[in-house]
């Protein structure tokens, strides 16, 4: 699993200091869950909600170390080894991985381009087969405007605006669309809902793969090894403002106005 392997790399980079880091603040919003750690760094992840996997239905998960009101001060080592591996706990774990990654992403070994969207680094002078996994409206619009051949894989048909529904791929043809594409643009929420591993297993090595969105802000080593070429990540510049906006129902584009910037991680291997 990509997240398990990435966490292993992070632990090795932090060394013994990993065991000393705790959760300083947690906010679970409609679209994102964000954490600030005792090392001063913040991270976020797409909020995956499962109505059958929450403390409101399962009273055994209603109280304890990693339940509402008790996250602050908890060691991240305990978070990753906690027996409750519910949907929400896994979301918090991913947000913590992104916060831990934020410190390591300042290292010079990565090529990082600030204030840049990975889409803008693509060579699309010649129209190509572009497949977008997720309802990223801005990418759908740009792809059509550049006369590329667009295909959309999205389970929630209502998330795709009417003018783009003609490009949606039926579920039975999704794998064929993945294999035939020159460029794949995948939402970072695929990390949160644990579908990215399977997608990367299907996509040919010749396909250019972009992973985009705030949830994609993990240490890129394993992703690069798995064939991801460009990562559209997010760097939090004002954690308190970020927490405020997420608590008020902010989506990704709200954050870029005041408290976060886009960064592009480039795989140069």
GIDASUL-V726006 format. One record per helix or strand of 2 or more residues. SS is the DSSP state (h for helix, s for strand). FROM is the first residue (numbers start at 1). TO is the last residue. If there is no record, write none. Layout:
ss: (SS | SS)
from: (FROM | FROM)
to: (TO | TO)
//
This chain:
ss: (h | s | s | s | h | h | h | s | h | s | h | s | h | h | h | s | h | h | s | h | h | s | h | h | s)
from: (2 | 22 | 32 | 42 | 59 | 76 | 87 | 111 | 118 | 129 | 137 | 149 | 157 | 162 | 171 | 183 | 189 | 196 | 208 | 214 | 221 | 230 | 239 | 252 | 260)
to: (20 | 28 | 37 | 46 | 61 | 81 | 104 | 114 | 121 | 133 | 145 | 153 | 159 | 167 | 180 | 187 | 192 | 202 | 212 | 216 | 225 | 236 | 247 | 255 | 266)
//
